[in-house]
Amino acid sequence: MRSLKRNDWVNILKILATIIASILGTLGVESFDSSKFGF
């Protein structure tokens, strides 16, 4: 298994943040602001 490069981790974190944001949005958490994380 090849080692993950730093760029791969950035992409993974962005995907996770997007998933979390969509879950929170589905739960009706309107106070959640994804712009705080720079995505």
KEKE-3310 file (N, C-alpha, C; in steps of 0.2 Angstrom, whole numbers, plus 5000, padded with zeros to 4 digits):
npx = (5004:5003:5011:5002:5001:5004:4995:4985:4979:4974:4964:4955:4951:4944:4933:4928:4924:4914:4905:4901:4896:4885:4877:4875:4868:4857:4851:4846:4854:4856:4865:4877:4892:4901:4911:4919:4929:4936:4932)
npy = (4994:5010:5025:5039:5055:5072:5080:5071:5069:5081:5082:5071:5076:5087:5081:5074:5085:5090:5080:5080:5093:5092:5082:5089:5099:5092:5088:5100:5110:5126:5135:5131:5135:5133:5141:5145:5136:5137:5130)
npz = (5000:4995:5002:5008:5000:5005:4998:4995:5008:5010:5001:5005:5018:5013:5007:5018:5026:5018:5017:5031:5032:5024:5031:5043:5038:5033:5045:5049:5055:5054:5059:5056:5048:5034:5028:5038:5038:5026:5015)
capx = (5000:5008:5010:4998:5005:5000:4989:4979:4976:4970:4957:4951:4948:4939:4928:4925:4921:4908:4900:4899:4892:4878:4874:4872:4862:4851:4848:4843:4858:4857:4870:4884:4895:4907:4916:4924:4935:4939:4930)
capy = (5000:5016:5030:5044:5061:5077:5082:5066:5070:5087:5080:5067:5081:5091:5076:5072:5091:5091:5075:5082:5099:5090:5079:5094:5103:5088:5088:5107:5115:5131:5139:5128:5139:5130:5146:5146:5131:5139:5126)
capz = (5000:4994:5007:5006:5000:5009:4994:4996:5014:5009:4997:5010:5023:5010:5006:5024:5028:5013:5020:5038:5031:5021:5036:5047:5034:5033:5052:5050:5058:5050:5061:5054:5043:5031:5026:5043:5037:5020:5009)
cpx = (5004:5006:5006:5002:5001:4994:4983:4975:4971:4963:4953:4948:4943:4933:4924:4921:4914:4903:4897:4894:4885:4874:4871:4867:4856:4847:4845:4848:4860:4863:4877:4886:4901:4912:4921:4930:4938:4938:4925)
cpy = (5006:5021:5036:5051:5066:5079:5077:5067:5076:5086:5076:5071:5085:5087:5075:5079:5092:5086:5077:5088:5097:5086:5084:5098:5099:5088:5095:5111:5120:5136:5137:5133:5136:5135:5147:5141:5132:5134:5129)
cpz = (5000:5000:5004:5006:5004:5005:4995:5002:5014:5006:5001:5015:5020:5009:5013:5027:5024:5016:5027:5037:5029:5026:5041:5044:5034:5040:5054:5055:5054:5052:5059:5048:5040:5029:5031:5042:5030:5014:5006)
residu = (MET:ARG:SER:LEU:LYS:ARG:ASN:ASP:TRP:VAL:ASN:ILE:LEU:LYS:ILE:LEU:ALA:THR:ILE:ILE:ALA:SER:ILE:LEU:GLY:THR:LEU:GLY:VAL:GLU:SER:PHE:ASP:SER:SER:LYS:PHE:GLY:PHE)
# end
